[in-house]
Amino acid sequence: AGAPGGGGGGGRICLVTSQAGTSSWVATRAAGSRLHSYGMSKLEANRRFRAAEPGWRVRGATAVALHPGFVATDMNEGRGKISAEESAFGIVAVLEALTPDAAGAFVDWQGQALHWATGRPLRGQHVDVDKPRAAAVAAAAEWPVLSGATPAELFAQHPDPLAALADGKIAAVVLRARMPPARAGEMVRRLEAVTARDLWVVSKRTNRTQPHFASFGPNLNYHLSNGARAASTAPSELVRSAARYGELYAQLGLAEPVRVLHDALRALGAGRHMSAGHDVGGGNGSFGGGIYRQNFPGGSFPLHFDSIRYAQRFLTERKCMKGLRAPPRIARRARTDRFSDLYRFSTQFSALLLLQKSELPGAELSLHDAHWSDLLHDCALQMRPTVHNVHLRNYQPGLLRRWRVRTLELQPGDFYVFNSNRLHSVHPVPGDGSKSRLSLGSFAGFDAREIRVWS
């Protein structure tokens, strides 16, 4: 790749290579694996670059070999730490900042100089990126994630983070270590009692013996999917289920994560009233405040959006019906009466508290800047609606490149919230080890005055 000359004078040349193209990486990390040939090809590309670079330098060109970062792609099953967009923004900023002194260097997407033999950072050697220019480039196209250790840090970045999330101005909001990691580990140990008592409900299986993911707690989506029964019985059933699980959470010492999640959401609400969704026609019983979810190694949740208000519009309003399958119907009375406390919200969030992740590094989630309304009449995409969400089916990955995307890599104890009206996917849990991904999750209806949560 090349860039026109700027401060460097004679133009710029960039070989997009990899840290895998080092002799150390090939000899140790790639030995005996399917990545060996990949590493060898990058090693040869680096060798040829170093042989050709002096000739380019004589002609006035500044050439560098550039490692784009560990990018989440299909090749690594989404385990990368940054999105393709983040990498691209960084590469542009580095190339624009190159001076002739950088000629022949091996650098990464942030401008850090790397050792040719090991790929490790060289202390004190860095391409000085023009920070204002890089920020301007990123601001023009980036879809930011607000992240901080306290609500005050997030409010310093935006006066109303959840409103920005509802408007699509940001991709997600993350409160780091909202529950201390050691405390999150204790909650995981307590959840082992749930496993011992066989209380998890397995929602999907890849085969008869290997579970994909499971849940523990009151589940509105299950009750909504009960077909005709949902209109008359699901609200009261869900209220009773939520009460039973509330008692069980307290008995097993698992009520604390629910409080942490609710307190975090309330702290970010900018004064909005927050409470649990309730059955307005049946004594105001609560629909529950959180459900535990366990994703096993290999377990994922493909591209979809969640909305109990809008999902079924894909059956009634979508112009191209190919690939659509009707979900169980919910009587209008369910929407306007017993479940009206939830259906009235046009914006729906997903709020989660991560308790455990896999031993292997990797992102938990991909977020696409595609609202449900962007997808409604997009006939290039096949959809499968249910009563509470819509899944994408049989799509070409290239069709998604029109939308910005962000990946989230989180740590145990992190609280995060995103707009579930937008397209998102839960990454496969990497590896085949013993650690699954454990989290507490809740949906939340959001508007200018209040927040309603349900599980």
C-alpha positions in Angstrom: 0.0 0.0 0.0 1.2 3.5 -0.7 0.4 7.0 0.5 1.2 10.3 -1.2 4.1 12.3 0.1 3.6 14.6 3.0 6.2 15.6 5.5 8.4 12.8 4.4 8.7 14.2 0.9 9.0 11.2 -1.5 5.9 9.2 -0.7 5.2 6.3 1.6 5.1 2.5 1.2 3.5 0.2 3.7 3.7 -3.6 3.8 0.9 -4.9 5.9 2.5 -7.9 7.6 2.2 -9.5 11.0 4.1 -10.2 14.2 3.6 -13.8 13.1 6.3 -13.1 10.4 9.2 -13.3 12.9 11.6 -16.2 13.4 10.8 -16.4 17.1 7.0 -16.6 16.5 7.3 -19.2 13.8 9.7 -21.4 15.9 7.7 -21.3 19.1 4.0 -20.3 18.8 3.4 -21.6 15.3 5.4 -24.8 15.4 3.3 -27.8 14.6 0.1 -25.8 14.2 -2.0 -24.8 11.2 -0.5 -21.3 11.6 3.0 -22.4 10.6 2.5 -21.8 6.9 0.9 -18.5 7.7 3.8 -17.4 9.8 6.3 -18.7 7.2 4.6 -16.6 4.4 4.8 -13.5 6.5 8.4 -14.2 7.4 9.3 -14.4 3.7 7.3 -11.2 3.0 9.3 -9.4 5.7 12.6 -10.8 4.3 11.8 -9.5 0.8 10.7 -6.1 2.2 14.0 -5.6 4.0 15.9 -6.5 0.8 13.9 -4.0 -1.3 13.5 -1.2 1.2 17.0 0.4 0.7 16.2 0.9 -3.0 13.0 2.7 -2.2 14.8 4.9 0.4 17.3 6.0 -2.3 14.4 7.2 -4.4 13.1 9.3 -1.5 10.3 6.9 -0.4 9.7 6.1 3.3 8.7 2.4 3.6 7.7 0.5 6.7 6.4 -3.0 7.5 3.3 -2.7 9.6 1.6 -5.1 12.0 -2.1 -4.2 12.0 -2.8 -5.6 15.4 -4.8 -8.7 16.6 -7.9 -7.9 14.6 -11.2 -9.8 15.1 -11.9 -11.6 11.8 -13.4 -14.8 10.5 -9.9 -16.3 10.4 -9.6 -16.2 14.2 -13.3 -16.7 14.9 -13.7 -13.2 16.2 -11.1 -13.6 19.0 -9.1 -10.5 18.0 -8.8 -7.7 20.4 -9.6 -4.8 18.0 -12.0 -4.3 15.1 -10.9 -3.9 11.5 -12.1 -0.3 11.7 -9.9 0.5 14.8 -6.9 -1.1 13.0 -7.6 0.9 9.8 -7.8 4.2 11.7 -4.5 3.5 13.4 -2.8 2.5 10.2 -3.9 5.7 8.5 -2.7 7.8 11.4 0.7 6.1 11.5 1.2 6.5 7.7 0.3 10.1 7.8 2.8 10.7 10.6 5.8 8.9 9.0 9.0 10.8 8.6 12.2 9.7 6.7 13.7 8.6 10.0 11.2 5.8 10.1 12.3 4.2 6.8 12.8 0.5 7.1 11.1 0.1 10.5 8.8 -2.6 11.6 5.9 -0.9 13.5 2.4 -1.7 14.7 -0.9 0.0 14.1 -0.2 2.4 17.0 3.2 3.4 15.8 5.2 1.2 18.2 8.5 0.0 16.7 8.8 -3.8 16.8 11.9 -6.1 16.8 12.3 -7.9 13.5 13.3 -11.2 15.1 10.8 -11.4 18.0 8.0 -9.0 17.1 8.3 -7.5 20.6 8.1 -3.7 21.2 11.4 -1.8 21.1 11.6 0.4 24.2 11.7 4.1 23.5 11.2 3.7 19.7 7.9 4.9 18.4 6.5 6.7 15.4 5.2 10.1 16.6 1.6 10.0 15.4 0.0 13.4 14.9 -2.5 13.1 17.7 -5.0 15.9 16.7 -5.0 14.6 13.1 -5.4 11.0 14.2 -8.3 12.0 16.5 -10.0 13.9 13.7 -9.7 11.0 11.3 -11.1 8.6 14.0 -13.9 11.0 15.1 -15.1 11.3 11.5 -15.9 7.6 11.3 -15.4 5.9 14.6 -18.3 4.6 16.7 -16.9 5.0 20.2 -17.3 2.9 23.3 -17.5 5.0 26.5 -15.4 3.2 29.1 -14.4 4.2 32.6 -13.9 3.0 36.2 -16.6 5.2 37.6 -19.8 6.8 36.5 -18.1 10.2 36.9 -15.5 9.2 34.3 -18.3 8.3 31.9 -20.3 11.5 32.5 -17.1 13.4 31.8 -17.1 11.8 28.3 -20.8 12.5 27.7 -23.4 14.3 29.8 -26.0 11.5 29.2 -24.3 8.3 28.1 -27.5 6.2 27.9 -29.2 8.8 25.7 -26.2 8.8 23.4 -26.5 5.0 23.3 -30.2 5.2 22.5 -29.5 7.7 19.7 -26.8 5.5 18.2 -24.0 8.0 18.8 -21.9 5.5 20.7 -21.7 1.7 20.5 -21.6 0.7 24.2 -21.0 1.9 27.8 -18.6 0.0 30.0 -18.0 0.4 33.7 -14.8 -1.5 34.4 -14.6 -3.7 37.5 -18.0 -2.6 38.8 -17.9 -5.7 40.8 -14.3 -6.5 42.1 -12.9 -9.4 40.1 -12.3 -11.4 43.3 -15.9 -10.9 44.2 -17.0 -12.0 40.7 -14.9 -15.1 41.2 -16.8 -15.8 44.5 -20.1 -15.5 42.6 -18.9 -18.1 40.1 -18.1 -20.5 42.9 -21.6 -20.0 44.2 -23.0 -20.7 40.8 -21.4 -24.1 41.0 -24.1 -24.9 43.5 -26.6 -24.2 40.7 -24.8 -26.7 38.5 -24.7 -29.3 41.3 -28.5 -28.9 41.7 -29.1 -29.2 38.0 -30.9 -25.9 37.9 -29.6 -24.6 34.6 -32.0 -24.7 31.7 -30.1 -25.7 28.5 -31.4 -23.5 25.7 -29.6 -25.0 22.8 -27.3 -27.9 22.0 -24.8 -28.5 19.2 -25.4 -32.2 19.7 -26.9 -34.5 22.3 -24.0 -34.4 24.7 -22.5 -30.9 24.3 -24.6 -27.9 25.5 -24.2 -24.6 23.7 -25.5 -22.3 26.4 -27.8 -22.4 29.4 -29.7 -20.0 31.6 -30.7 -19.8 35.2 -33.5 -17.3 36.2 -36.9 -15.9 35.1 -37.0 -15.7 31.4 -39.6 -13.4 29.7 -38.6 -14.6 26.3 -39.6 -18.2 27.2 -43.0 -17.1 28.3 -43.6 -14.9 25.3 -42.8 -17.9 23.1 -45.6 -20.0 24.6 -47.9 -19.2 21.7 -51.6 -18.6 22.4 -51.1 -19.3 26.1 -48.8 -16.3 26.4 -51.7 -13.8 26.2 -53.5 -15.1 29.3 -51.0 -17.0 31.4 -47.5 -15.8 30.7 -47.6 -12.6 32.8 -48.7 -14.4 36.0 -46.5 -17.4 35.3 -43.5 -15.0 34.9 -44.3 -13.1 38.1 -44.4 -16.4 40.0 -41.2 -17.5 38.4 -39.4 -14.3 39.2 -40.5 -14.5 42.8 -39.2 -18.1 43.1 -35.9 -17.2 41.5 -35.6 -14.1 43.7 -35.9 -16.4 46.8 -33.4 -18.9 45.2 -30.9 -16.1 44.4 -31.0 -15.0 48.1 -30.7 -18.6 49.3 -27.6 -19.3 47.1 -26.0 -15.9 47.8 -26.5 -14.8 44.2 -28.6 -11.6 44.7 -25.5 -9.3 44.9 -24.8 -9.3 41.1 -28.4 -8.3 40.5 -28.0 -5.3 42.9 -24.7 -4.4 41.3 -26.2 -4.4 37.8 -29.2 -2.4 38.8 -27.1 0.1 40.7 -24.8 0.6 37.8 -27.7 1.2 35.4 -29.3 3.6 37.8 -26.0 5.5 38.3 -25.8 6.0 34.5 -29.5 7.0 34.2 -28.9 10.7 34.7 -31.8 11.0 37.2 -34.2 8.7 35.4 -36.5 6.6 37.5 -35.6 3.0 37.4 -37.5 -0.1 38.5 -38.3 -3.7 37.4 -40.9 -4.2 34.8 -44.2 -5.4 36.2 -47.5 -7.0 35.3 -49.8 -3.9 35.2 -52.9 -6.1 35.0 -52.1 -8.6 37.7 -51.2 -6.9 40.9 -48.0 -5.2 39.7 -45.9 -8.3 40.2 -42.3 -8.0 39.0 -41.0 -9.7 35.9 -37.6 -10.2 37.4 -34.4 -8.3 37.5 -31.7 -10.5 36.0 -31.0 -13.9 34.5 -27.7 -15.8 34.7 -26.3 -17.0 31.3 -23.6 -19.6 30.7 -22.0 -20.0 27.3 -19.9 -23.1 27.0 -16.7 -23.5 24.9 -17.8 -23.1 21.3 -21.1 -21.5 22.4 -22.1 -18.3 20.6 -25.2 -16.3 19.6 -25.1 -15.3 16.0 -26.1 -11.9 14.5 -29.5 -10.7 15.7 -31.3 -7.8 17.3 -33.6 -7.9 20.3 -36.9 -6.0 20.6 -40.2 -7.3 22.0 -41.9 -4.3 20.5 -40.6 -4.4 17.0 -39.5 -8.0 16.1 -42.9 -9.0 14.7 -43.0 -6.0 12.4 -40.7 -8.0 10.2 -43.7 -10.3 9.4 -46.3 -7.5 8.9 -44.2 -4.8 7.1 -41.2 -6.4 5.4 -41.6 -6.2 1.7 -39.5 -9.3 0.9 -40.8 -12.2 2.8 -38.3 -14.8 1.6 -36.6 -16.7 4.4 -39.2 -15.5 7.0 -40.9 -18.0 9.3 -43.8 -16.9 11.4 -43.2 -17.1 15.2 -46.0 -18.0 17.7 -48.5 -15.2 17.8 -49.1 -13.0 20.8 -52.6 -11.7 21.2 -52.9 -7.9 21.0 -54.2 -7.9 24.6 -50.8 -9.1 25.8 -49.1 -6.1 24.2 -51.6 -3.5 25.3 -52.5 -4.8 28.8 -50.5 -7.3 30.8 -47.1 -6.6 29.1 -47.7 -3.0 28.3 -45.1 -1.9 30.9 -42.5 -3.3 28.5 -44.0 -2.9 25.0 -44.3 0.8 25.4 -40.5 1.4 25.1 -39.2 2.0 21.6 -35.6 1.6 22.8 -34.4 -1.6 24.4 -31.0 -2.1 26.0 -29.0 -5.2 27.1 -27.3 -4.7 30.4 -24.8 -7.3 31.6 -22.3 -8.0 34.3 -19.5 -10.4 33.3 -18.5 -12.9 36.0 -16.2 -15.3 34.2 -14.6 -15.6 30.8 -12.5 -18.2 28.9 -8.9 -18.8 29.8 -8.0 -17.8 26.2 -8.0 -14.1 25.2 -10.7 -12.8 22.9 -13.6 -10.5 22.5 -17.0 -11.2 24.0 -19.2 -9.3 21.6 -19.5 -7.6 18.2 -21.8 -4.6 17.8 -22.9 -3.3 14.4 -24.2 0.1 13.8 -27.3 -1.3 12.1 -30.7 -0.4 13.7 -33.7 -2.7 13.2 -35.3 -0.1 11.0 -32.2 -0.3 8.7 -32.9 -4.0 8.2 -36.6 -4.0 7.8 -36.7 -3.7 4.0 -33.2 -4.9 3.2 -34.0 -7.8 0.9 -30.3 -8.8 0.6 -30.5 -10.2 4.1 -32.6 -13.2 5.2 -34.3 -12.8 8.5 -35.9 -15.2 11.1 -38.2 -13.3 13.5 -39.3 -14.6 16.8 -41.6 -13.0 19.3 -38.7 -11.1 20.9 -35.8 -10.9 18.4 -34.8 -11.3 14.7 -31.9 -13.4 13.5 -29.9 -12.9 10.3 -29.6 -16.1 8.2 -27.5 -17.1 5.2 -25.9 -13.8 4.7 -22.6 -12.9 2.9 -20.1 -11.2 5.3 -19.5 -8.5 2.8 -23.0 -7.3 3.2 -22.2 -6.2 6.7 -19.3 -4.0 5.7 -21.5 -1.0 5.1 -22.0 -0.6 8.9 -19.5 0.4 11.5 -18.6 -2.4 14.0 -17.0 -2.5 17.4 -15.8 -5.4 19.4 -15.9 -5.5 23.2 -13.3 -7.4 25.1 -14.2 -7.4 28.8 -12.9 -8.7 32.1 -14.7 -10.4 35.0 -16.5 -7.7 37.1 -17.1 -5.4 34.1 -20.6 -4.0 33.6 -21.6 -3.1 30.1 -24.7 -1.9 28.3 -25.5 -1.7 24.6 -28.5 -0.9 22.4 -30.0 -4.3 21.6 -32.3 -2.7 18.9 -29.0 -2.8 16.9 -27.4 -5.8 15.3 -25.0 -7.7 17.5 -23.5 -11.1 18.1 -22.0 -13.0 21.0 -18.6 -14.4 20.1 -17.9 -18.1 20.4 -16.3 -19.0 23.7 -12.7 -19.8 22.6 -10.9 -23.1 23.3 -12.1 -26.4 24.7 -11.1 -25.8 28.3 -13.1 -26.0 31.4 -14.0 -22.3 31.7 -17.3 -21.1 30.2 -18.4 -17.5 29.9 -20.7 -16.6 32.8 -22.7 -13.4 33.1 -25.8 -11.9 34.6 -28.0 -10.1 32.1 -31.1 -8.0 31.9 -33.0 -6.2 29.2 -34.0 -2.6 29.9 -36.6 -0.3 28.3 -35.4 3.3 28.1 -36.9 6.7 27.4 -36.4 10.3 28.5 -37.9 9.7 31.9 -37.4 6.2 33.1 -35.7 2.8 32.8 -37.5 -0.6 33.2 -35.6 -3.8 33.6 -36.7 -7.4 33.0 -35.0 -10.7 32.5 
